[in-house]
Each structure stands twice: as structure tokens, then as C-alpha cells.
Amino acid sequence: MTTEHTQPLTLERMRQDIAAILGESPDQLESDDNLLDWGLDSMRIFNLSVEWNKTGLELRFADLAETPTLDGWWQQVQRQQSGA
């Protein structure tokens, strides 16, 4: 993962970042998979949120931990990106 991103966060980038932190192929992750079952722990969730927040989002660790699926996280991103 890089240190600064000026473009909006995309679903594909999220999938790639999650897969990279897990050491898996992005195409293995289904959108509704419980990422905790894949071995994603609290420290990794925190690290992802810090990285993604560099795009201008304000993703909170607690919110991500509450819905540990790619779909759940993408919904949070979309709400923030749309200003909802």
C-alpha cells in the first residue's frame, strides 16, 4: 500500500488491499465473506482504515469491525463519498 492517494477509494482497490494484507488473491474474496473468517484481525482492520482515510474518508475502526464484509465496508465508503 502506498502512503498517499488523491483519487477516491474504489471497491476494486479495497478488494486488492484486503487481499494483500491477508496474502490472498483478490478474486478469492467474495463481497459478502466475513473477513474475520479470512483471518483479518483488529490491527489489520485498523491499518486498512488508516490507509483508506488518506483518500479523504473518515472510516472509523468501530464501524468497520461491526460489519466485517467488503459489501458492508463499501456501503460506508459510498455513503461518505456521496455526502450522505
Summary of the structure (lengths in Angstrom):
residues: 84
radius of gyration: 11.7
end to end distance: 27.5
largest distance: 33.3
contacts: 212
relative contact order: 0.19
helix: 55%
strand: 0%
